[in-house]
Amino acid sequence: QVVDKDRNPQWSPATIEEVDPAQVDAFFAPLGDLELGLTAPQPQH
């Protein structure tokens, strides 16, 4: 989303119908080796 000085957003794509399903699939695709992982901190005694 881009909002100009007039505060009217200019969406790209402008409508949901214009969204390419391949782009949506790519957004949610697994990242393989680039996937970030989270590890819980280990309590220190």
C-alpha positions, 0 to 999 in steps of 0.5 A, a space after each residue: 500500500 502506498 499512501 500519498 499526501 492526500 491520504 488516499 491509498 493506491 493499492 497494487 493490485 487494485 482489486 482482489 480479482 487482480 491478485 495472481 494466485 502464483 504470487 500468493 502461493 510463492 508468499 506462503 511457500 516453504 523457504 527450505 534452507 532459508 527458513 528461520 527457526 526459533 529456539 526457546 531459551 534454556 534456563 540457567 541454574 
